[in-house]
Amino acid sequence: MEFIDPQTLMLASVIIFLGALTQGLIGFGLAVVASPLLYIIDPQLVPAPVIMMGFSIALLTLLRERTQLEFNGLQYALLGRIPGGFMGAGLLLFAPQAVLGLAIAFIVGAAVLLSIFKITAPVNRLSLFIAGVLSGVFGNIAAIGGPPLAILLAGKDAPQFRAALSIFFVFSSMIALIILMLAGLVEAKHLWLSLMLLPSVILGNIAAGKLTNKVDKNKTRIATMVLCSLSALLLTLKSLIELSAG
């Protein structure tokens, strides 16, 4: 396709595969891993194509973990996703590209810190709604909507955690895409990009299914945090250079 060169598409496919593999193993991570790297190589890949990829991997993970599904209270997080999504779309419309790059780097860095320090919060209607609002803002800027909810659901065992996040991602991705469409931020090229990257999502999910009970989850988490930190740092430097040049 004329809107993306083959080398960029190949690199994006590898990044999406790694993100899908990570999410399949630990419950979230596709966007946290992929968004900053994809934004560096081609900003048009974020957020719409990553959200579509997130929907795909969430649906595949949900099918695998469906017996562990509990939907208790997630409707309040989904309700919060609506106003948060409109706030995120507003920033996409009016903020310069370099500023958006810094925002994505900040979101990834915050996700890493929250994961490292394992911050916990009480799970109730208000906290779920607030997590949904933050998820909407982060999700529509950078397709990274998982960390706020992951903090609340951290007490669940691994299969329940993956299933709960997956059902949330399935519905929240649809909400995000509808809001982005209303804001005029989704074009036909984004659908084509998503279709071209879909095989990487499927392969990453298959690999995760085979490795789920064979890999050390803690080592996977540490490696993911290191990769995310490096990509956020690179994106910060790139965005600061663009701001200074402008």
C-alpha positions as CSV (number, residue, x, y, z in Angstrom):
1,M,0.0,0.0,0.0
2,E,1.2,3.5,-0.8
3,F,0.6,4.9,2.7
4,I,3.2,2.6,4.3
5,D,6.5,1.3,2.9
6,P,7.3,-2.5,3.1
7,Q,10.2,-2.0,5.5
8,T,8.0,-0.1,8.0
9,L,5.3,-2.6,7.6
10,M,7.7,-5.5,8.4
11,L,9.1,-3.7,11.4
12,A,5.6,-2.9,12.6
13,S,4.6,-6.5,12.2
14,V,7.5,-7.6,14.5
15,I,6.5,-5.0,17.1
16,I,2.8,-6.1,17.0
17,F,3.9,-9.8,17.4
18,L,5.9,-9.0,20.5
19,G,3.1,-6.9,21.9
20,A,0.5,-9.6,21.2
21,L,2.8,-12.3,22.7
22,T,3.2,-10.1,25.9
23,Q,-0.5,-9.5,26.3
24,G,-1.3,-13.2,25.8
25,L,1.2,-14.1,28.5
26,I,0.5,-11.5,31.2
27,G,-3.0,-10.1,30.3
28,F,-2.0,-6.7,28.9
29,G,0.9,-5.1,27.1
30,L,0.2,-5.0,23.4
31,A,-0.2,-1.2,23.4
32,V,2.3,-0.5,26.2
33,V,5.0,-2.4,24.2
34,A,3.9,-1.4,20.7
35,S,2.5,2.2,20.8
36,P,5.8,4.1,21.6
37,L,7.8,2.0,19.1
38,L,5.1,2.3,16.4
39,Y,4.8,6.0,16.9
40,I,8.5,6.4,16.4
41,I,8.5,4.5,13.1
42,D,5.2,5.9,11.7
43,P,2.7,8.0,13.8
44,Q,-0.3,7.0,11.7
45,L,-0.1,3.6,13.3
46,V,-1.2,5.1,16.6
47,P,-3.9,5.1,18.0
48,A,-6.6,3.6,15.7
49,P,-4.7,0.6,14.2
50,V,-3.3,-0.3,17.7
51,I,-6.8,-0.1,19.2
52,M,-8.0,-2.5,16.4
53,M,-5.1,-4.8,17.1
54,G,-6.0,-4.6,20.8
55,F,-9.6,-5.6,20.1
56,S,-8.4,-8.6,18.1
57,I,-5.9,-9.9,20.8
58,A,-8.4,-9.3,23.6
59,L,-11.1,-11.3,21.7
60,L,-8.6,-14.1,21.1
61,T,-7.5,-14.1,24.7
62,L,-11.1,-14.0,25.9
63,L,-12.0,-17.1,23.9
64,R,-9.0,-18.9,25.5
65,E,-9.8,-17.8,29.1
66,R,-13.7,-17.6,28.8
67,T,-14.2,-20.1,31.6
68,Q,-12.5,-17.7,34.0
69,L,-14.6,-14.7,33.1
70,E,-16.2,-12.5,35.8
71,F,-17.8,-9.2,34.7
72,N,-18.5,-7.9,38.2
73,G,-18.3,-4.1,38.2
74,L,-16.6,-3.7,34.9
75,Q,-19.6,-1.8,33.6
76,Y,-18.6,1.2,35.7
77,A,-15.2,1.2,34.1
78,L,-16.8,1.0,30.7
79,L,-19.0,3.9,31.6
80,G,-16.0,6.0,32.6
81,R,-14.3,5.1,29.3
82,I,-16.8,7.3,27.4
83,P,-16.0,10.8,28.9
84,G,-12.3,9.8,29.1
85,G,-12.4,8.8,25.4
86,F,-13.8,12.2,24.3
87,M,-11.1,14.0,26.3
88,G,-8.4,11.9,24.7
89,A,-9.8,12.5,21.2
90,G,-9.8,16.2,21.9
91,L,-6.1,16.1,22.7
92,L,-5.5,14.2,19.5
93,L,-7.3,16.9,17.5
94,F,-5.5,19.9,18.9
95,A,-2.1,18.9,20.3
96,P,1.0,19.0,18.1
97,Q,2.5,15.6,17.0
98,A,5.6,16.1,19.2
99,V,3.5,16.9,22.2
100,L,1.5,13.7,21.6
101,G,4.7,11.8,21.4
102,L,5.7,13.1,24.8
103,A,2.2,12.2,26.1
104,I,2.6,8.6,24.9
105,A,6.1,8.4,26.5
106,F,4.7,9.7,29.8
107,I,1.8,7.2,29.7
108,V,4.2,4.3,29.1
109,G,6.6,5.6,31.8
110,A,3.7,5.9,34.3
111,A,2.5,2.4,33.4
112,V,6.0,1.0,34.1
113,L,6.3,2.8,37.5
114,L,2.9,1.6,38.6
115,S,3.8,-1.9,37.7
116,I,7.2,-1.8,39.4
117,F,5.8,-0.4,42.7
118,K,2.6,-2.5,42.5
119,I,0.3,0.3,43.6
120,T,-3.1,-1.1,44.7
121,A,-6.4,0.6,45.1
122,P,-9.8,-0.5,46.5
123,V,-12.2,-2.0,44.0
124,N,-15.5,-0.2,44.1
125,R,-17.9,1.6,41.7
126,L,-16.0,5.0,42.0
127,S,-12.5,3.5,41.6
128,L,-13.7,1.5,38.6
129,F,-15.3,4.6,37.0
130,I,-12.1,6.7,37.6
131,A,-10.0,3.9,36.1
132,G,-12.3,3.9,33.1
133,V,-12.0,7.6,32.6
134,L,-8.2,7.4,32.8
135,S,-8.3,4.4,30.5
136,G,-10.4,6.4,28.0
137,V,-7.9,9.3,28.0
138,F,-4.8,7.1,27.7
139,G,-6.5,4.7,25.3
140,N,-7.6,7.4,22.8
141,I,-4.2,9.2,22.8
142,A,-2.0,6.1,22.7
143,A,-4.2,3.0,22.7
144,I,-2.8,2.3,26.2
145,G,-6.0,1.8,28.2
146,G,-4.9,-1.2,30.3
147,P,-2.8,0.0,33.2
148,P,-5.5,1.9,35.2
149,L,-7.7,-1.2,35.3
150,A,-4.9,-3.6,35.7
151,I,-4.0,-1.9,39.0
152,L,-7.5,-2.5,40.3
153,L,-7.7,-6.1,39.1
154,A,-4.2,-7.1,40.3
155,G,-5.5,-9.3,43.1
156,K,-7.2,-11.8,40.8
157,D,-5.3,-15.0,39.8
158,A,-3.7,-15.0,36.3
159,P,-6.5,-16.6,34.2
160,Q,-9.2,-14.4,35.9
161,F,-7.0,-11.3,35.4
162,R,-6.5,-12.0,31.7
163,A,-10.2,-12.8,31.2
164,A,-11.4,-9.7,33.0
165,L,-9.0,-7.4,31.1
166,S,-9.9,-9.0,27.9
167,I,-13.7,-8.5,28.2
168,F,-13.0,-4.9,29.2
169,F,-10.7,-4.4,26.1
170,V,-13.3,-5.9,23.8
171,F,-15.9,-3.4,24.7
172,S,-13.6,-0.4,25.5
173,S,-11.9,-0.8,22.1
174,M,-15.3,-0.5,20.4
175,I,-16.1,2.6,22.4
176,A,-12.8,4.2,21.6
177,L,-13.1,3.5,17.9
178,I,-16.7,5.0,17.8
179,I,-15.4,8.1,19.5
180,L,-12.4,8.4,17.2
181,M,-14.8,8.0,14.2
182,L,-17.0,10.7,15.5
183,A,-14.0,13.0,15.8
184,G,-12.9,12.2,12.2
185,L,-9.7,10.4,13.3
186,V,-10.3,7.0,11.7
187,E,-9.8,6.7,7.9
188,A,-9.9,3.8,5.5
189,K,-6.1,3.5,5.6
190,H,-6.3,2.7,9.3
191,L,-8.5,-0.3,8.5
192,W,-6.1,-1.5,5.8
193,L,-3.1,-1.1,8.2
194,S,-5.0,-3.2,10.8
195,L,-5.8,-5.9,8.3
196,M,-2.1,-6.1,7.2
197,L,-1.0,-6.4,10.9
198,L,-3.6,-8.9,11.9
199,P,-1.5,-12.0,11.1
200,S,1.1,-10.8,13.6
201,V,-1.6,-10.6,16.3
202,I,-2.8,-14.1,15.5
203,L,0.7,-15.5,15.5
204,G,1.5,-13.7,18.8
205,N,-1.6,-15.1,20.4
206,I,-0.8,-18.7,19.2
207,A,2.7,-18.4,20.6
208,A,1.4,-17.1,23.9
209,G,-1.0,-20.0,24.2
210,K,1.8,-22.5,23.8
211,L,4.1,-20.7,26.2
212,T,1.6,-19.7,28.9
213,N,2.5,-22.5,31.3
214,K,6.2,-22.8,30.2
215,V,7.6,-19.3,30.8
216,D,8.5,-17.4,34.0
217,K,5.8,-14.7,34.2
218,N,8.0,-12.6,36.5
219,K,10.9,-12.6,34.0
220,T,8.5,-11.9,31.2
221,R,7.1,-8.9,33.1
222,I,10.6,-7.6,33.9
223,A,11.7,-7.9,30.2
224,T,8.5,-6.1,29.2
225,M,9.1,-3.2,31.6
226,V,12.7,-2.8,30.3
227,L,11.6,-2.7,26.7
228,C,8.8,-0.3,27.5
229,S,11.2,2.0,29.4
230,L,13.7,2.1,26.6
231,S,11.0,2.8,24.0
232,A,9.5,5.6,26.1
233,L,13.0,7.1,26.5
234,L,13.6,7.0,22.7
235,L,10.2,8.5,22.0
236,T,10.8,11.3,24.6
237,L,14.2,12.2,22.9
238,K,12.6,12.1,19.5
239,S,9.7,14.4,20.5
240,L,12.0,16.8,22.4
241,I,14.2,17.1,19.3
242,E,11.1,17.8,17.1
243,L,9.9,20.4,19.6
244,S,13.3,22.2,19.7
245,A,13.5,22.1,15.9
246,G,10.0,23.6,15.5
